[in-house]
Amino acid sequence: MSRSVFVGVVFMVACADAAAAQSGEPDLAAIARQAEAAKASAPKAKKSYTNADLGAGGVPPAPVELGEGFMSSSLDKPISAEEMLLRSEAKAEAELKDKAPDEVFIKQAAAIRRQVEKLAPSLSELKSRPKSPDAERQKRVDQQIADIERQMEGFRKRWAGLEAEARTTKVSLAVLMPAPAFPK
């Protein structure tokens, strides 16, 4: 009798173990519901391909062999990376020249002023702090001050370059004003 009890207990443990393993796996119905919900919120295709997009006889057209180049949309032929870069830079420069020169200088001056106005309060706050008795902390503060002062010097140079460029292109310096309030 004890042997049959033992076999019965083993059988029950095996069944319980199999049931626990099955319950750990997701239900197929739940997976289907999740897939249906994801399908509804998935972005729609931007282009639908039709038989007209395929070549004759339903075979897609052969891909263009570009080798080391890139397909130029304006030239409708492959060109090298260097040529693509030169053409892009030339196009950007031409677009910049098409804009009113005053507008370009005004935008550059405003960008420099914004950066200086953003950094100036941090610099004055750091400089106004009393010296810290902790040498490591004071070293970090001094490093932050030096970093901001270096950035400010870069903005001073950019501003001077902008003024010089405005003079050479005969743009009135009045369009740049007001000058940034560089901290001393």
PyMOL commands that set and color helices and strands:
alter all, ss='L'
color gray80, all
select helices_A, chain A and resi 2-24+28-41+56-58+81-98+101-128+135-168+173-176
alter helices_A, ss='H'
color red, helices_A
select strands_A, chain A and resi 70-72+77-79
alter strands_A, ss='S'
color yellow, strands_A
deselect
rebuild
show_as cartoon
